[in-house]
């Protein structure tokens, strides 16, 4: 969960589409009209012979559909990302890079503790087909206890962590921002349960309102001269508001019950998932730990801001899709042809949006940084040019986690996380002699080396082929390359003519957008139709709640 442009983790972990108590899946065929694979999950399908459909065993209706859910989560992500972008630009104008570096250090620590706090119990509840009030209450109090305990532990060990980073100013920042762990724990299960019932509208409202509240706090405090504290207080305040809203909108309340026997039912799934998340943490945050420790808060401020700006488009698309896709694939996990079709169509939607966005950012990076953020952030130009293509790749590659989880194979996910995480950590150290640009380049090289095996392993679980993925993505890749070449030509010609940077940037973005949209309208790839239907522009084939 992210507020104020920051996440307690700057990762792209598979998101949490939640179906608790979903009835056993009796497979049938859906028509091609249902987005050619993005199936309607409004109700459990009919049993063979036309038997009546059954509600979940606790009587909770399954509200909405996958398409309806994706629309809500897309609205959530668009709203959050717009607010986040405005905040990043405003705070970059107000604060120095060192403040962003301190905040990034704190969020890396928070991200690690959040893995322990959640312990994978929420997703384990989703993956199960049955749960009861006692189990949910036990999960709630486990999360609450872990959150409270970790908040206290962080306050005690903050001086040691600051010593490890080599910056004593980090100590009070860690002690205050640790309150976010307790805030998250208090409303975590309610968020899972809202998604279980596909009440994505409530989730979207909570996230947008919380992010907006956080933004107002941060910008106001920044103008008043609070420095890094404007980011810290905004982060904690945003989580508090989100927790209050999800408690208000969720009808579930915990009973006074806790049993380790209940928790043990989930350990097989959640322990493997948590262990993977630990290695995934080092894979995705190890660079920030190493940059902060060996290069300092200033360079980390540049590096962290570059990553966040580039991850906004990727995060927006992946979260919206994966919030719903995990639940849907879990219900049809044994129907591998249907799983493949849904997965590849989701990858195509991600590529449709993220490929051109990342390419455009890379091509216009110089003008973008100097016009929007100011000359003091000039170091970002090289970082964006290195990291943007990686972001395009990750917009597709990170989605494979949904396959592991929906198939219940978090053990394989863990093994892959260990292997890839160790390689990634080595690459960060290898790039250090060349500064932040070297770390980014080394990171990109390893991402490319791991790309093929990273798909091969989960694809074996569902009988998929990488060649099929390449064919799916090809229309969006070649259109992106054409657009990039055209925009680069515009940048060169307009730059030689001596036009102001702001005009150069505006013209380049306009030409790129017109070129790519025009190619998509001309080719009409399947993902374009899916995107229109997600937005409600096309014929609504799936009923909504």
C-alpha positions as a printed NumPy array, in Angstrom:
array([[  0.   ,   0.   ,   0.   ],
       [  1.359,   3.413,  -0.907],
       [  0.579,   6.901,   0.249],
       [  2.15 ,  10.241,  -0.606],
       [  4.133,   8.729,  -3.4  ],
       [  5.881,   6.358,  -1.033],
       [  5.345,   2.748,  -0.245],
       [  6.471,   0.868,   2.773],
       [  8.054,  -1.134,  -0.02 ],
       [  9.255,   0.132,  -3.377],
       [  8.638,  -3.286,  -4.817],
       [  6.235,  -4.627,  -7.358],
       [  5.031,  -7.555,  -5.431],
       [  2.06 ,  -9.46 ,  -6.786],
       [ -0.965,  -7.687,  -5.423],
       [ -3.757,  -9.023,  -3.339],
       [ -6.936,  -9.864,  -5.192],
       [ -8.963, -11.567,  -2.532],
       [-11.603, -14.273,  -2.562],
       [-12.183, -15.734,   0.888],
       [-14.703, -18.556,   1.18 ],
       [-15.026, -18.91 ,  -2.596],
       [-16.905, -22.13 ,  -3.384],
       [-15.19 , -25.029,  -5.1  ],
       [-14.735, -24.342,  -8.774],
       [-16.728, -26.51 , -11.168],
       [-15.145, -25.67 , -14.502],
       [-17.152, -24.738, -17.521],
       [-16.507, -22.715, -20.666],
       [-17.026, -19.008, -20.891],
       [-17.82 , -17.376, -24.189],
       [-15.272, -15.449, -26.219],
       [-17.418, -12.369, -25.643],
       [-16.234, -12.17 , -22.044],
       [-13.11 , -10.24 , -23.074],
       [-11.774, -13.331, -24.819],
       [-10.453, -14.762, -21.614],
       [-10.972, -12.173, -18.893],
       [-13.821, -14.214, -17.529],
       [-16.875, -13.172, -15.598],
       [-16.641, -14.263, -12.002],
       [-19.781, -12.564, -10.849],
       [-21.225, -15.827,  -9.558],
       [-20.019, -19.403,  -9.153],
       [-20.631, -21.278, -12.4  ],
       [-23.381, -23.786, -12.715],
       [-22.594, -27.347, -11.84 ],
       [-22.868, -30.038, -14.526],
       [-26.457, -30.806, -15.419],
       [-27.687, -27.298, -14.689],
       [-27.574, -27.541, -10.889],
       [-28.297, -24.324,  -9.112],
       [-25.39 , -22.063,  -8.316],
       [-24.401, -21.901,  -4.675],
       [-23.346, -18.949,  -2.595],
       [-20.174, -19.03 ,  -0.53 ],
       [-20.567, -21.109,   2.61 ],
       [-20.637, -18.172,   4.956],
       [-23.405, -16.579,   2.936],
       [-21.249, -13.79 ,   1.56 ],
       [-22.244, -12.982,  -2.013],
       [-19.592, -12.668,  -4.667],
       [-20.036,  -9.054,  -5.777],
       [-19.012,  -7.814,  -9.188],
       [-16.76 ,  -9.365, -11.793],
       [-13.142,  -9.389, -12.814],
       [-13.74 ,  -6.637, -15.342],
       [-15.749,  -4.599, -12.859],
       [-13.001,  -5.084, -10.275],
       [-10.283,  -4.03 , -12.69 ],
       [-12.227,  -0.875, -13.498],
       [-12.398,   0.059,  -9.837],
       [ -8.749,  -0.728,  -9.183],
       [ -7.758,   1.203, -12.312],
       [ -9.655,   4.211, -10.952],
       [ -7.88 ,   3.682,  -7.645],
       [ -4.467,   3.577,  -9.28 ],
       [ -5.081,   6.54 , -11.591],
       [ -6.283,   8.684,  -8.699],
       [ -3.448,   7.649,  -6.407],
       [ -0.78 ,   8.047,  -9.087],
       [ -1.932,  11.528, -10.099],
       [ -1.829,  12.664,  -6.486],
       [  1.506,  10.94 ,  -5.999],
       [  3.015,  12.59 ,  -9.066],
       [  1.9  ,  16.057,  -7.963],
       [  3.371,  15.463,  -4.511],
       [  6.692,  14.23 ,  -5.905],
       [  7.062,  17.281,  -8.126],
       [  6.053,  19.671,  -5.337],
       [  8.301,  18.069,  -2.734],
       [ 11.245,  17.896,  -5.165],
       [ 10.902,  21.663,  -5.567],
       [ 10.708,  22.185,  -1.799],
       [ 13.172,  19.649,  -0.364],
       [ 16.798,  18.779,  -1.008],
       [ 17.826,  15.326,  -2.322],
       [ 19.16 ,  14.407,   1.156],
       [ 15.616,  14.499,   2.611],
       [ 14.434,  12.061,  -0.055],
       [ 17.465,   9.886,   0.706],
       [ 16.655,   9.696,   4.431],
       [ 13.038,   8.837,   3.641],
       [ 14.134,   6.116,   1.224],
       [ 16.41 ,   4.613,   3.9  ],
       [ 13.519,   4.56 ,   6.365],
       [ 11.118,   2.994,   3.877],
       [ 13.561,   0.208,   3.061],
       [ 13.643,  -0.754,   6.755],
       [  9.861,  -0.458,   6.929],
       [  9.49 ,  -2.688,   3.877],
       [ 11.464,  -5.491,   5.505],
       [  9.476,  -5.317,   8.733],
       [  6.217,  -5.289,   6.79 ],
       [  7.073,  -8.72 ,   5.384],
       [  7.334, -10.06 ,   8.936],
       [  4.233,  -8.167,  10.017],
       [  1.986,  -9.604,   7.33 ],
       [  3.532, -13.103,   7.341],
       [  1.536, -13.939,   4.201],
       [ -1.587, -14.791,   6.19 ],
       [ -3.931, -12.609,   4.167],
       [ -3.088, -14.202,   0.831],
       [ -3.163, -17.619,   2.494],
       [ -6.754, -16.931,   3.579],
       [ -7.613, -16.038,  -0.014],
       [ -6.012, -19.165,  -1.434],
       [ -8.085, -21.34 ,   0.933],
       [-11.586, -22.182,  -0.206],
       [-13.03 , -22.065,   3.3  ],
       [-12.504, -19.959,   6.41 ],
       [-14.562, -19.19 ,   9.508],
       [-14.923, -16.426,  12.075],
       [-12.44 , -18.016,  14.469],
       [ -9.759, -18.302,  11.8  ],
       [-10.248, -14.705,  10.666],
       [-10.171, -13.436,  14.249],
       [ -6.947, -15.31 ,  14.923],
       [ -5.374, -13.811,  11.791],
       [ -6.504, -10.327,  12.832],
       [ -4.981, -10.532,  16.304],
       [ -1.8  , -12.116,  14.962],
       [ -1.367,  -9.214,  12.546],
       [ -2.214,  -6.657,  15.217],
       [  0.244,  -8.165,  17.688],
       [  3.026,  -8.37 ,  15.128],
       [  2.438,  -4.779,  14.063],
       [  2.519,  -3.455,  17.607],
       [  5.564,  -5.513,  18.532],
       [  7.534,  -4.503,  15.442],
       [  6.733,  -0.829,  16.031],
       [  8.311,  -1.134,  19.477],
       [ 11.289,  -3.125,  18.221],
       [ 12.009,  -0.577,  15.506],
       [ 11.971,   2.24 ,  18.054],
       [ 14.575,   0.373,  20.12 ],
       [ 16.925,  -0.689,  17.311],
       [ 16.686,   2.556,  15.296],
       [ 20.074,   3.833,  16.614],
       [ 21.783,   0.625,  15.48 ],
       [ 20.2  ,   0.798,  12.039],
       [ 21.247,   4.428,  11.72 ],
       [ 24.783,   3.41 ,  12.648],
       [ 24.708,   0.735,   9.936],
       [ 23.639,   3.332,   7.394],
       [ 26.21 ,   5.791,   8.732],
       [ 23.7  ,   8.621,   9.294],
       [ 22.504,   9.462,  12.809],
       [ 19.715,  11.699,  11.464],
       [ 17.879,   8.51 ,  10.504],
       [ 17.197,   7.449,  14.131],
       [ 14.179,   9.68 ,  14.937],
       [ 12.814,   9.195,  11.422],
       [ 12.722,   5.416,  11.931],
       [ 11.187,   5.724,  15.39 ],
       [  8.268,   7.8  ,  14.14 ],
       [  7.652,   6.133,  10.804],
       [  7.462,   2.787,  12.618],
       [  3.948,   3.796,  13.659],
       [  2.94 ,   2.951,  10.085],
       [  3.414,  -0.74 ,  10.928],
       [  0.763,  -0.565,  13.629],
       [ -1.574,   1.458,  11.405],
       [ -1.267,  -1.109,   8.628],
       [ -1.86 ,  -4.029,  11.002],
       [ -5.037,  -2.522,  12.414],
       [ -6.761,  -2.425,   9.014],
       [ -4.954,  -5.101,   7.018],
       [ -7.513,  -7.897,   7.283],
       [-10.384,  -5.508,   6.597],
       [ -8.721,  -4.624,   3.289],
       [ -8.365,  -8.302,   2.417],
       [-12.017,  -8.934,   3.21 ],
       [-13.273,  -5.98 ,   1.169],
       [-11.428,  -7.414,  -1.794],
       [-12.752, -10.859,  -0.973],
       [-16.252,  -9.584,  -1.661],
       [-14.974,  -7.651,  -4.707],
       [-15.888,  -4.36 ,  -3.025],
       [-13.166,  -2.606,  -4.941],
       [-15.029,   0.697,  -4.867],
       [-14.55 ,   0.899,  -1.101],
       [-10.883,  -0.005,  -1.449],
       [-10.377,   2.637,  -4.132],
       [-12.092,   5.307,  -2.038],
       [ -9.969,   4.482,   1.01 ],
       [ -6.705,   4.615,  -0.915],
       [ -7.496,   7.816,  -2.806],
       [ -8.739,   9.676,   0.285],
       [ -5.789,   8.46 ,   2.377],
       [ -3.294,   9.445,  -0.319],
       [ -4.887,  12.862,  -0.701],
       [ -4.794,  13.456,   3.065],
       [ -1.15 ,  12.391,   3.137],
       [ -0.341,  14.716,   0.243],
       [ -1.924,  17.726,   1.95 ],
       [ -0.006,  16.985,   5.163],
       [  3.327,  16.59 ,   3.387],
       [  3.069,  19.651,   1.16 ],
       [  1.802,  21.858,   4.017],
       [  4.589,  20.769,   6.356],
       [  7.143,  21.087,   3.562],
       [  6.148,  24.691,   2.908],
       [  6.434,  25.356,   6.654],
       [ 10.03 ,  24.105,   6.591],
       [  9.614,  20.704,   8.251],
       [ 12.115,  19.034,   5.901],
       [ 12.12 ,  15.255,   5.936],
       [  9.433,  15.289,   8.641],
       [  6.918,  16.485,   6.091],
       [  7.354,  13.122,   4.318],
       [  7.368,  11.073,   7.524],
       [  4.24 ,  12.605,   9.051],
       [  2.415,  12.465,   5.732],
       [  3.201,   8.759,   5.426],
       [  1.889,   7.855,   8.883],
       [ -1.172,  10.105,   8.587],
       [ -2.146,   8.584,   5.248],
       [ -2.08 ,   5.044,   6.626],
       [ -4.146,   6.104,   9.639],
       [ -6.871,   7.559,   7.41 ],
       [ -6.948,   4.484,   5.162],
       [ -7.309,   2.202,   8.196],
       [-10.197,   4.265,   9.581],
       [-12.01 ,   4.153,   6.239],
       [-11.67 ,   0.388,   5.695],
       [-12.932,  -0.249,   9.244],
       [-15.925,   1.941,   8.508],
       [-16.703,   0.287,   5.173],
       [-16.043,  -3.351,   6.131],
       [-18.877,  -5.184,   7.865],
       [-16.563,  -7.795,   9.424],
       [-15.514,  -7.4  ,  13.053],
       [-13.159,  -9.686,  15.008],
       [-14.35 , -11.882,  17.84 ],
       [-12.385, -12.15 ,  21.077],
       [-10.627, -15.289,  19.917],
       [ -7.075, -16.344,  19.145],
       [ -5.72 , -19.826,  18.554],
       [ -2.347, -20.975,  17.216],
       [ -4.176, -24.006,  15.862],
       [ -6.045, -21.682,  13.494],
       [ -2.812, -20.036,  12.365],
       [ -1.157, -23.405,  11.742],
       [ -3.76 , -24.102,   9.042],
       [ -2.188, -21.326,   6.966],
       [  1.5  , -21.901,   7.627],
       [  2.205, -24.195,   4.674],
       [  1.246, -21.442,   2.237],
       [  2.155, -18.324,   4.211],
       [  5.576, -19.453,   5.437],
       [  6.814, -20.128,   1.908],
       [  5.291, -16.875,   0.687],
       [  6.868, -14.869,   3.523],
       [ 10.246, -16.484,   2.966],
       [ 10.028, -15.608,  -0.727],
       [  9.039, -12.042,   0.118],
       [ 12.164, -11.724,   2.264],
       [ 14.396, -12.684,  -0.649],
       [ 12.278, -10.621,  -2.998],
       [ 12.825,  -7.699,  -0.635],
       [ 16.591,  -7.946,  -1.011],
       [ 16.194,  -8.411,  -4.748],
       [ 14.18 ,  -5.2  ,  -5.073],
       [ 15.518,  -3.11 ,  -2.173],
       [ 19.097,  -4.302,  -1.822],
       [ 20.231,  -1.621,  -4.255],
       [ 18.796,   1.123,  -2.04 ],
       [ 20.408,  -0.38 ,   1.07 ],
       [ 23.801,  -0.563,  -0.647],
       [ 23.577,   2.881,  -2.258],
       [ 22.523,   4.451,   1.044],
       [ 25.277,   2.716,   3.021],
       [ 28.192,   3.221,   0.639],
       [ 27.252,   6.331,  -1.366],
       [ 25.153,   8.273,   1.188],
       [ 21.747,   9.9  ,   1.524],
       [ 22.268,  12.419,  -1.305],
       [ 22.918,   9.89 ,  -4.105],
       [ 20.196,   7.657,  -2.646],
       [ 17.777,  10.576,  -2.94 ],
       [ 18.423,  10.72 ,  -6.687],
       [ 18.28 ,   6.943,  -7.08 ],
       [ 15.105,   6.489,  -5.03 ],
       [ 13.237,   9.307,  -6.766],
       [ 14.174,   7.952, -10.201],
       [ 12.842,   4.518,  -9.296],
       [  9.58 ,   5.856,  -7.911],
       [  8.879,   8.115, -10.889],
       [  9.542,   5.254, -13.307],
       [  7.543,   2.732, -11.316],
       [  4.376,   4.854, -11.224],
       [  3.032,   3.748, -14.631],
       [  4.147,   0.15 , -14.031],
       [  2.647,  -0.013, -10.555],
       [ -0.616,   1.544, -11.715],
       [ -1.211,  -1.11 , -14.362],
       [  0.097,  -4.147, -12.485],
       [ -1.786,  -3.381,  -9.291],
       [ -5.074,  -2.869, -11.108],
       [ -4.696,  -6.153, -13.003],
       [ -3.202,  -8.306, -10.274],
       [ -5.622,  -7.136,  -7.579],
       [ -8.26 ,  -9.087,  -9.492],
       [ -6.252, -11.639, -11.473],
       [ -4.96 , -13.612,  -8.469],
       [ -8.485, -14.257,  -7.257],
       [ -9.763, -15.228, -10.683],
       [ -6.866, -17.56 , -11.504],
       [ -7.117, -19.204,  -8.08 ],
       [-10.709, -20.186,  -8.835],
       [ -9.859, -21.735, -12.207],
       [ -6.349, -22.912, -11.348],
       [ -6.888, -26.431, -12.753],
       [ -8.165, -25.156, -16.106],
       [ -4.748, -24.393, -17.579],
       [ -5.897, -23.265, -21.049],
       [ -8.177, -20.689, -19.421],
       [ -5.406, -19.607, -17.027],
       [ -3.007, -19.103, -19.941],
       [ -5.517, -17.086, -21.907],
       [ -6.313, -14.765, -19.014],
       [ -2.647, -14.364, -18.104],
       [ -1.472, -13.506, -21.621],
       [ -4.287, -11.014, -22.156],
       [ -3.391,  -9.318, -18.86 ],
       [  0.261,  -9.122, -19.966],
       [ -0.866,  -7.524, -23.225],
       [ -2.817,  -4.814, -21.389],
       [  0.226,  -4.086, -19.251],
       [  2.479,  -3.86 , -22.317],
       [ -0.022,  -1.648, -24.151],
       [  0.357,   1.021, -21.456],
       [  3.807,   0.543, -19.937],
       [  5.958,  -0.064, -23.02 ],
       [  5.288,   3.358, -24.586],
       [  5.276,   5.164, -21.223],
       [  8.729,   3.854, -20.277],
       [ 10.163,   4.477, -23.748],
       [  8.843,   8.032, -23.831],
       [ 10.317,   8.781, -20.387],
       [ 13.72 ,   7.553, -21.538],
       [ 13.738,   9.616, -24.746],
       [ 12.587,  12.912, -23.175],
       [ 14.436,  12.437, -19.855],
       [ 16.747,  15.441, -20.209],
       [ 14.029,  18.004, -20.893],
       [ 11.637,  16.346, -18.46 ],
       [ 13.978,  16.57 , -15.472],
       [ 15.131,  20.15 , -16.073],
       [ 11.66 ,  21.5  , -16.863],
       [  9.605,  19.68 , -14.222],
       [ 11.998,  19.112, -11.307],
       [ 14.689,  21.754, -11.781],
       [ 18.41 ,  21.82 , -12.489],
       [ 19.392,  20.469,  -9.047],
       [ 17.977,  17.074, -10.086],
       [ 20.085,  16.804, -13.259],
       [ 21.661,  13.548, -12.043],
       [ 18.287,  11.881, -12.618],
       [ 18.637,  12.073, -16.402],
       [ 21.118,   9.218, -16.729],
       [ 19.271,   7.131, -14.159],
       [ 15.957,   7.478, -15.983],
       [ 17.541,   6.543, -19.302],
       [ 18.975,   3.376, -17.746],
       [ 16.016,   2.358, -15.596],
       [ 13.129,   3.166, -17.956],
       [ 13.694,   0.202, -20.321],
       [ 13.998,  -2.045, -17.264],
       [ 10.649,  -0.754, -16.051],
       [  9.084,  -1.758, -19.358],
       [ 10.434,  -5.293, -18.998],
       [  9.285,  -5.545, -15.391],
       [  5.78 ,  -4.454, -16.303],
       [  5.415,  -7.938, -17.76 ],
       [  7.969, -10.072, -15.906],
       [  6.774,  -9.287, -12.389],
       [  3.327, -10.683, -13.13 ],
       [  4.607, -14.287, -13.031],
       [  4.226, -14.289,  -9.25 ],
       [  0.468, -14.546,  -9.762],
       [  0.959, -17.895, -11.511],
       [  2.982, -19.368,  -8.632],
       [  0.492, -18.154,  -6.046],
       [ -2.707, -19.09 ,  -7.861],
       [ -1.311, -22.585,  -8.447],
       [ -0.382, -22.883,  -4.754],
       [  3.338, -23.33 ,  -5.561],
       [  4.909, -20.776,  -3.252],
       [  7.657, -23.346,  -2.595],
       [  8.927, -22.874,  -6.168],
       [  8.5  , -19.135,  -5.783],
       [ 10.752, -19.259,  -2.73 ],
       [ 13.495, -21.232,  -4.504],
       [ 13.48 , -18.85 ,  -7.445],
       [ 13.573, -15.901,  -5.051],
       [ 16.673, -17.234,  -3.307],
       [ 18.536, -17.825,  -6.557],
       [ 17.597, -14.563,  -8.276],
       [ 18.   , -12.53 ,  -5.082],
       [ 21.602, -13.627,  -4.575],
       [ 22.484, -12.742,  -8.174],
       [ 20.821,  -9.363,  -7.818],
       [ 22.69 ,  -8.515,  -4.623],
       [ 25.968,  -9.366,  -6.304],
       [ 25.166,  -7.052,  -9.198],
       [ 24.58 ,  -4.098,  -6.867],
       [ 28.041,  -4.434,  -5.368],
       [ 29.553,  -4.9  ,  -8.82 ],
       [ 28.108,  -1.584,  -9.993],
       [ 29.165,   0.494,  -6.955],
       [ 32.519,   1.707,  -8.363],
       [ 30.584,   3.608, -11.065],
       [ 28.161,   5.296,  -8.64 ],
       [ 24.384,   5.212,  -8.87 ],
       [ 24.45 ,   4.864, -12.655],
       [ 26.68 ,   1.804, -12.3  ],
       [ 24.324,   0.198,  -9.791],
       [ 21.356,   0.849, -12.104],
       [ 23.19 ,  -0.593, -15.124],
       [ 24.263,  -3.724, -13.229],
       [ 20.685,  -4.18 , -12.05 ],
       [ 19.45 ,  -3.972, -15.628],
       [ 21.96 ,  -6.519, -16.907],
       [ 20.882,  -9.108, -14.336],
       [ 17.194,  -8.454, -15.072],
       [ 17.887,  -9.305, -18.726],
       [ 19.846, -12.45 , -17.826],
       [ 17.061, -13.709, -15.551],
       [ 14.238, -12.887, -17.964],
       [ 13.958, -16.208, -19.81 ],
       [ 14.343, -18.582, -16.817],
       [ 12.061, -16.316, -14.811],
       [  9.232, -17.104, -17.234],
       [ 10.183, -20.723, -17.974],
       [  9.636, -22.064, -14.445],
       [  6.087, -20.76 , -13.77 ],
       [  5.068, -21.371, -17.371],
       [  5.695, -25.093, -16.846],
       [  3.009, -25.068, -14.144],
       [  0.319, -24.051, -16.646],
       [  1.722, -25.532, -19.865],
       [  2.567, -22.138, -21.396],
       [  5.32 , -21.316, -23.916],
       [  7.497, -18.225, -23.998],
       [  7.052, -17.974, -27.761],
       [  3.336, -17.444, -27.149],
       [  4.136, -14.552, -24.823],
       [  6.438, -12.996, -27.422],
       [  3.703, -13.192, -30.076],
       [  1.273, -11.591, -27.627],
       [  3.581,  -8.676, -26.881],
       [  4.982,  -8.084, -30.365],
       [  2.367,  -5.51 , -31.597],
       [  3.052,  -3.268, -28.604],
       [  6.822,  -3.657, -28.84 ],
       [  7.182,  -2.664, -32.5  ],
       [  4.754,   0.237, -32.112],
       [  6.813,   1.463, -29.144],
       [ 10.042,   1.266, -31.163],
       [  8.51 ,   3.267, -34.016],
       [  7.223,   5.896, -31.582],
       [ 10.616,   6.134, -29.829],
       [ 12.48 ,   6.69 , -33.097],
       [ 10.036,   9.428, -34.119],
       [ 10.242,  11.223, -30.754],
       [ 14.035,  11.026, -30.742],
       [ 14.026,  12.67 , -34.19 ],
       [ 11.756,  15.443, -32.93 ],
       [ 13.991,  16.005, -29.902],
       [ 17.071,  16.293, -32.093],
       [ 15.575,  18.584, -34.72 ],
       [ 13.768,  20.886, -32.293],
       [ 16.818,  21.023, -30.039],
       [ 19.059,  22.141, -32.907],
       [ 16.527,  24.845, -33.742],
       [ 17.072,  26.372, -30.29 ],
       [ 13.482,  25.985, -29.101],
       [ 12.912,  26.289, -25.342],
       [ 13.088,  23.045, -23.371],
       [  9.459,  23.287, -22.24 ],
       [  8.264,  23.6  , -25.846],
       [ 10.547,  20.765, -26.925],
       [  9.154,  18.55 , -24.166],
       [  5.53 ,  19.387, -24.946],
       [  5.922,  18.803, -28.674],
       [  7.819,  15.521, -28.172],
       [  5.211,  14.101, -25.809],
       [  2.371,  15.148, -28.121],
       [  4.028,  13.597, -31.182],
       [  4.784,  10.392, -29.284],
       [  1.238,  10.061, -27.98 ],
       [ -0.341,  10.727, -31.393],
       [  2.004,   8.263, -33.098],
       [  1.409,   5.413, -30.638],
       [ -2.336,   5.896, -30.334],
       [ -2.609,   6.12 , -34.102],
       [ -0.72 ,   2.851, -34.561],
       [ -2.883,   1.112, -31.974],
       [ -6.095,   2.333, -33.593],
       [ -4.805,   1.193, -36.972],
       [ -3.683,  -2.265, -35.802],
       [ -6.455,  -2.729, -33.208],
       [ -4.672,  -5.334, -31.069],
       [ -6.799,  -7.319, -28.568],
       [ -5.461,  -5.431, -25.539],
       [ -6.879,  -2.181, -26.908],
       [-10.365,  -3.698, -26.85 ],
       [ -9.792,  -5.005, -23.324],
       [ -8.651,  -1.607, -22.117],
       [-11.725,   0.068, -23.591],
       [-13.98 ,  -2.386, -21.796],
       [-12.152,  -1.965, -18.505],
       [-12.822,   1.759, -18.831],
       [-16.453,   1.143, -19.666],
       [-16.09 ,   2.475, -23.21 ],
       [-16.946,  -0.802, -24.854],
       [-19.941,  -3.075, -24.646],
       [-20.246,  -4.341, -21.087],
       [-20.389,  -8.079, -21.373],
       [-20.047,  -8.84 , -17.707],
       [-22.627,  -7.802, -15.188],
       [-21.546,  -5.558, -12.393],
       [-22.614,  -5.197,  -8.85 ]])
